Amino acid sequence: MELEKILQQAVSLDASDIHLTVGQPPFFRVAGELFPSGATLSARAVESFLDELLTPRLREELTKNLAVDFSHVDEKISRRFRVNIYRQRNVPALALRLIAKEIPSLEQIGAPPALKKFLHAAQGLILVTGRTGSGKSTTLAAFLNELCRVRPCHLLTLEDPIEFEYAAETAFVSQRELGQDFLDFAAAVRTAMREMPDVLLIGEIRDAATMHAALEASAAGVLVLATLHTRSAAETAMRVETMFPLVQRDAIRDLFADEFSAIISQQLVKTSRGRRCAAEVLIANPAARQLIRQGKYVQLPNVMLSGRAQGMQTMDAALKAVNHEI
């Protein structure tokens, strides 16, 4: 079976993801549901997929780390894919995600209206969080695409891999990919500061060093956006603290309380109009900052309940609003 035909089938199905491995047929995720289609894949077929996708550098990384992430553009169908190649039961496997051909607007994905308030923010840290497949990258892409349209600024992105390409309408855009343009997120953030970005995207914060670099960038006067795999504002604040050793946690709570601007934790919910974004929104205010300094994260939902006029909402309220649309 040819990889080209599988990719074309995914596009025709409007699939979000493709899963390929030896001994199973291709699996496609459509509207959140996974189903098989086609013949069982042989070891030779899967190896041919790797030959088609991997450059010598990427193959070396796969051999060394047993997994590799990168982006792939199929010129024939004019689509970009995010690709993860890994091993399972001692055979290669692939997970491919289709990247939207056009970046949707914030309104189209049902992003919280409060997010637009930060398009012209001078500095601060905005964290968009959620499980894998919850639309974090799409939310950030919609925000940054709008930002490029309305704000003259230098936007610098650090991604693994690059998913969306931004049109430089009023913004100067620099996009870098892990493994090609930089080797380490934390070091890349510090290097980026020498290039005077106004807005910095960190594709994902995975460790304490990158989190500290992000907070330092915000403190230096940059609007920083990043993602985390957490499910709520309270869990996010706790995750930020627990990334660090015990001796550093008091200082980190203070720094995070000072620098965070918003935490947006989202889920994708099926509706009659397709999948919609349900988002919990915590916006920094004196009460939220004080609770974070004190480590009283379980009380953050109370801040969201009392901050509805500022655009805050709990996940329960967000889910009720989305379910009301169904």
HELIX and SHEET records of a PDB file:
HELIX    1   1 LEU A    3  LEU A   13  1                                  11    
HELIX    2   2 ALA A   43  LEU A   53  1                                  11    
HELIX    3   3 PRO A   56  ASN A   65  1                                  10    
HELIX    4   4 PRO A  113  PHE A  118  5                                   6    
HELIX    5   5 LYS A  136  VAL A  150  1                                  15    
HELIX    6   6 PHE A  185  ALA A  192  1                                   8    
HELIX    7   7 MET A  193  GLU A  195  5                                   3    
HELIX    8   8 ALA A  208  ALA A  219  1                                  12    
HELIX    9   9 ALA A  233  THR A  242  1                                  10    
HELIX   10  10 LEU A  246  GLN A  248  5                                   3    
HELIX   11  11 ARG A  249  GLU A  259  1                                  11    
HELIX   12  12 PRO A  286  GLN A  294  1                                   9    
HELIX   13  13 TYR A  297  GLN A  299  5                                   3    
HELIX   14  14 LEU A  300  SER A  306  1                                   7    
HELIX   15  15 ARG A  308  GLN A  310  5                                   3    
HELIX   16  16 MET A  315  GLU A  325  1                                  11    
SHEET    1   A 6 GLU A  33  PRO A  36  0                                        
SHEET    2   A 6 PHE A  27  VAL A  30 -1                                        
SHEET    3   A 6 ASP A  17  THR A  21 -1                                        
SHEET    4   A 6 VAL A  91  LEU A  98 -1                                        
SHEET    5   A 6 ARG A  79  GLN A  88 -1                                        
SHEET    6   A 6 ALA A  67  ASP A  74 -1                                        
SHEET    1   B 7 PHE A 172  GLU A 177  0                                        
SHEET    2   B 7 HIS A 154  GLU A 159  1                                        
SHEET    3   B 7 VAL A 199  ILE A 202  1                                        
SHEET    4   B 7 LEU A 223  LEU A 228  1                                        
SHEET    5   B 7 GLY A 124  THR A 129  1                                        
SHEET    6   B 7 PHE A 260  THR A 271  1                                        
SHEET    7   B 7 GLY A 274  ILE A 283 -1                                        
END                                                                             
